[in-house]
Amino acid sequence: MLICVLATVVLPTFAFADDDNASCTKEPQSAWMKPDAAGSKLEEAGYTDIRNVKVAGTCYEIYAFTAKHERAEVYMNPVTGEIVKAELED
């Protein structure tokens, strides 16, 4: 019974944690900037070598490099161009 209770409480928490990156906007995709425009916004923010712009939930997930040549995975609000989260690889 304890396993059932844990599965009911813990598993949805893990699913929600994965959804953290997917909460950039509530606007429909018709209001989103084009992927090329998102890449340009990221370049304006100092990132280089934009590799891939894809939809991740309600965000754009963009792979690029920082000015220090570190690989970056950036989550951007597709309406405002705001960087919501940036993860750097070692």
NORVENDA-V519480 format. One record per helix or strand of 3 or more residues. SS is the DSSP state (H for helix, E for strand). FROM is the first residue (numbers start at 1). TO is the last residue. If there is no record, write none. Layout:
# NORVENDA-V519480
((SS;FROM;TO) (SS;FROM;TO))
This chain:
# NORVENDA-V519480
((H;2;22) (H;29;31) (H;35;44) (E;48;56) (E;59;65) (E;71;77) (E;83;88))
